[in-house]
Amino acid sequence: MDTSTSNLLEVVSGGTETRSSRAFIDKILHAVRLHLGMDVAFVSRFRNDERVFTHVDSVSSGPLKQGDVMPLDDGYCSRITRGELPELIADTSMISGAQALPETANVPIGAHIGVPICLENGRLYGTFCCFSYKPDLTLSERDLEIVRVFAELIADKIDSELTLTDKLDEKEARIRRIIAANQPIVFYQPIYSLDDMRITGWESLSRFRCEPVRSPDVWFQEAAEVGLGKVLELCAIRTALKGLTLLPANTYVSFNCSAETMLDGELMHLLDPVPLDRVVLEITEHDVVADYEAIVKALAPLRKRGMRLAIDDAGAGYSSLQHILELDPDLIKLDMSLVREIDKDSRRRALASALIAFARETNTFIVAEGVETPEELAALRALGADKGQGNLLSRAVNLEEACQLPRRSFQGGQTFR
């Protein structure tokens, strides 16, 4: 590699790991065009019988702009890839094939360098070209080699972008398939009053019975990556709400809802016919809230009609504490990491006690999640927690089983399985 090519590589390669593919290719075009002293540089993509100008760099307002579409056979590009025109033309007036093209005179094009862009699988993507309005007899094979080197760099970037696009397309297709298959299904985990062990509510939990087998959080994360997070979340909420018609009228159903979905008008439409005094919306520690004021405003009409708001995963991180202060919830759910072995760990007891004291001062209920042992249950009762859920009390069950549970009573550590 000669010095000039090496210097150009240094100019365009710095920071490529964090630069977008589009910005990187644009920088290549600009650097190469200036280095060669030419007027226009572009990347064209071949699409059926058209060429699409995906990237354009030019002096002032050139004859091309990004997004232009022209017939494939009208210009230099396809002829260069077929070997009908040389890749380096220092003076188009000396090449009869170039002179025969209308754009040579119309643009005009006095000098032209163009090379194919071939992807890793051997497919011809298009061309990387530069041209000047006037002939340039100083252009040499060294200049052509520079364009070839950077055409390979452009091909690498396009390959990476297409691979990413293909993966996203696969993910989107997978999410659309599970939505079409009426996934997720919903299980209900009962929430007990710790005073009398009466079931007062149900947390709806999404489950996916489809391939590939993986946890619900992975499915929801993948849906978010392809812009279908709200759609999948609303599917889960819609299914969970069906339980309200069959579960006891004196119990509520809670479900997770992201901040993004809370701001979506579709949620309001979905909840419009629902008795909202039986609905609890849960926002988790992991939800990023960019605008608390917007959330408060969006939920105000629903809360006025009786809907309650819960902060999930309290004690698991900073965000849940900020959610508590900013959103004025009706319920605070202690994260299972805080509940685990709370009977043996004084630090867990101290933090839970502080949250319970805060709840009392603010007329908020405490729900302890992940209760697994009689000792944990006893410790939570002693601290004054209001409600609890977990496998000690009952595992999550389908709707039919859930309708049977309120007919049973909890007997000192008996587990319903």
N, C-alpha and C positions, 0 to 999 in steps of 0.2 A: 504494500500500500504506500503510495507516495505521500509527501508531506502535506500537500494541499488537501487530499482526501482525509488524512488524519486530523488536520485542523478543523475541517468541517464537521467531522464526527464528534469532536470535543464540543463544538458549538451546540449541536442539537441533542447530544446524548445526556447532558447533565440533568439529573433529576428525573429521568424518564420513568422511574418506578412510581412516581407520584403524579406524573402528568398524564392527562387523558390522551387516548389515542388520537382524537381529533386535533388537539392542540399540538401534539408531537408531530403529526404529519404536516400540519400547517407550518410549523417551524422549519421542517425539512424543506418544504417548497420555497419558503422565503430565503433561507440561507443559500440553497443551491442557485436560485435565480440571481441573487445578488453576486454570488461568486462567479457565475458565468457571464454576468453583465447582460442578461436577457430581459425581455419585457414582460413575459407571461410564463408562469409555471402552473401546471395543473395535474390532478389525478382524475382519470376517467374510469368509470366502471361500466363494463359491457353488460347490458341487460336486454336479452333477446336481440332485436334488430336496432337497439338504441345504445348510445353512450351517454352516461350520466356524469356530469362534472361534479364530483363529490368534494373536491378541494381546489381552490383557485387562489393564486397569488399573482398580483400584477402591478405594474406601474400605474398610479392614479386609477382612473376608471377605464379598465381594459375592455376588450370585446366579449369576455366571458365572465360569468358570475356563478358562484356555487349554486347548484341545483338545476342549472341549465340542462336541457335534454336535446340531443340532436341525433339524426339518423346515423347509424353506425358506419355506413358506407360512404358518407359525404365527406369525411375528413381523412387525416393522416393515420389515425390510430389503428384501424383495422388493417390497413395496407402495410403498416410497419410490422404488425404481428404475423402477417402472412408472407413477409419477405418481399413485398412488391415495391416497397420504398426502403432506402437505407435508414438506419437508426440515426446517423449523423448527416445532416445536410447543412453545409456552411453557406451555400448560396442556392436558393430554390430555383433561380433562373437557369441553373445548369442541369437540373433534373427534370426530364420531360414528364414523368409521372406526377411530380409536384406541380408543374405548370398547368397540367390538365385539370387540377382541382380548383373549383371556383373560389374557395376560401383563401387560396394563395394570393389572389389579387384583391379579394374583397376585404380581408382583415387589415392589412396585408401581412403575409408571412415571408420574411426574407431569409431567415435561418431557422432550423428546427432540429431538436434532439428529442427522440422519443424511444422508450424501451418498454417491453411488456412487463406487467406485474403478474408473476405466477405464484400461486399459493403452495403451501407445503404438500398438498395432495396432488399437485400437478395441474390443477385447474387454472385456466387463464382468467384472471380477475379483470384486467383492463390495462391501462398504460400510465406511465409517468412521463410527461412531456414538458419541454421548455421551448419557447420560440421568441424570436426577435422580429421586429417590423422590418428591419433592414438586414441584408446579408452580413455575415461576420466570418471572414476568412481566417480569423485567429483560432476558431474552434478546432479542437484536435481530438485524437483518440483518447488522450488523457481525460478530457472533459466528458467524453462519452462514458468512460469507465467510472467517473464520479457519479454520473446519473444512474448507472447500473448498480453501484454499491448502495445508493440510497433507495433505489427501487426495491432491493432486497429487504432493507430495513422497514420500508413501508409495508411490504408483504408480510413481514413478521408481525407488525402491529395489527394489520387487518386480520391475520389468522387468529391472533389472540382475541380480537373483538368478536369475530365470528364464532369462536369456540364458546366464549361467554354467552353470546346471544343464543347459540344452540342449547346450552345448558339451561338458560332461562326459559326458552321455549319448551324444553322437556318438563321443567318444573311447573310451568303454567298448565301444560296439558294434563299433568298428574293431578294438580289441584282441581282443575275443571272436571276431571273424571270422578273424583271423590264427591264433589258437590252434586254431580249428576246422579251419583249412587246414594244420595240422601245421607251422606256422612257430614258431620260425625253423629253417632248415636249418643244418647245422654243417659248417664247414671246419676242417681241422687244419693248423697250422703246426708243422713239426718243430723240435725243440730239440736242438742238437748239443753233444756234449762237445767243448770246444776243444782237448783234448789229442790226440785221434785222429780228430776229425770224424765220430764215430759218432752216429747218432740215438739219444737216450736218452729223449726224451719228445715230447709233442705238446700244443700249446695249442689248445683248441677255441675257435673264433671263430664267433659267430652271424651269419648273413646272412639277410636278408628279401627274398624274391622276391614282392613284392606292391605294390599301390598304396596310398598315395603312396610314391614312391621317396625314401628317406631313410636316414640312417645308423642302425646298430643302437642307438647310445646314445639317439637320439631316440625310437625305439620303446620301449625299456625305461623311459625317463623318463615317457613318456605312460602306460605301463602302471602305473607307480607312482602317478601322479596320480589314477587312478581305482580304486586299491586292488587292482590285478591284477599288481603288480610281482613278487610272490613266485610267482604262478601262471606267468607268462611265463618267469621265471628257471628254475623247476623244469622247464618244458617243454624249455628249452635244455639243461639238465643231463641230463635223461632221454635226449635225442637224442645228446648227446656221449658218454654212457656206452656206447652201442651199439657204438662204435668199439673198445672194449676186447676184444671177442670176435674181431675181425679183425686188429687191429694186433699187431705182435710182442709176445710175452709178456714180453720184457725191457725194454719201454718203458712209460711212464706217460702218462696223460692229465690235463691240468690244465684247470680251468674257473673262471671268475669266479663269486663267490658273495657276495652282500651280507650284512652283519651281520644284517639282519632274517631272511633265509632261513636263516642258520646256526642261528638260535634256533628255527626251525620244525620241529616233529616230523616233517613230511612229508619233509624232507631225510634224516633218520635212517632213515626207512622206505625211501626210495629207495636209500640206500647199503647197506642191510642185506645183500643177497645179493652185493655187489660185492667183488672182491679189493682191499681198500683199500691194499695196498702198491703198487698201480698207479694210485692217485688222488692228485692234488694239488689242494687247494682254494686259490684265490687271492682275497685281499681287496685292493681297490684303494685308492689314495690318496683317492679321492672318497667312499669309504664312511664315513659318520659312525657311530662306535661310542660309544653312550651308556654302556654297561656292559661294560667289558673282562672283568671277573670272570665275568659270565654267559656270554660267548663262550668263555672258557677252559674253563669247566665243561661247556658244551654239547659242545665238540669233544673233550674228554678221552677219552671212550670210543672215538671214531673214531680218534684218534691212537694210542691204545693198540693198536688193531688194525692199525696200519701206515700210516694215512693221513698225508700230509704237508701242511703249511700253508705257503703262499707269500705274501709281501707284494709286491704289484705296484706299479709306478710309483715305486719308491724313488728319491729325489733330486728328485722333482717338486714336493714341498711338505712342510710340517711334519707332516701327518697320517701319511704313510707312515713317518716316523721314530718317531712315537709308537706306531704299530702294531707296529713292530719291537721296541721296548722292552717293550711290554705283552703281546705275544702269543707271543714266543719262537718265531719261525718256523723252518722247516727250509730254506727257500729265500728269497733276496732278489732281486727282479727289478729291474735297473737300468732306469729309464725311458729311452725312446728319445731324449728331449730331452737326456739326459746322455750318451748314446752318440754322438749326432750330432756328427761332426767331432772326436771325442775325440783323434784323432791330431794335431790342429792347435791345440787349446785346452788350455792348461796348467791352467786352473781346473777344467774338466771332469775332466781326468786326476786332479787332486788330490782332488776329491770322490769319484770312483770308487775311487781308491786307498784312501781312508779307509774306505769301505764294505766293500771287499774285505778290508782288514785286520781290520775288525770281524767280518766273517764267519769269518775264520780263527780268531779268538779264541773264537768262540761255536759252532764246528763247524757252520757254516751254509754252504750253497752259494750262489754268485752266478750269476745268469742275466742276460746282457746282451740287451736287446730292441732291435729296429730296426737290426740291423747291415746297412749298405748298401754299404760299400766294403771292398776288401781292406786298405786302410790302417787303417780302424777295427778290423777283425778283428785285425790285427797288434798294434795298440796294446792291445786288450783282453787278448790272449794275454800280452803283455809285463807287463801289470799283474797277471796271475794270475787273471783271471775263469775260472770253471769251465765255464760253458755259454753258448751264444749262439743267437739266432734272428733272422731278418730276411730280407729279399728277396735279399741276397747269397747266402745259404745255400739258401733255398727259400721261395717264396711259400706262402701257405696254399692247400691243395688239398682236393678232396673225398675222401671215404673211400676210394674205389677207387684214386685216384692215390696217396693216402698209403700204401696197402699195397704199392705198387711202389717207393716211394722207398728203403726200407732196403736194396734189392738193388743200389742204385747207390752209388758213392763220390764224395765231394766232392773235386774236383781243383782246388786252388789258385785259387779265385775263380770257378769255373764256377757259373752260376746255373741252377737247374732251373725252367723256365717252361712 
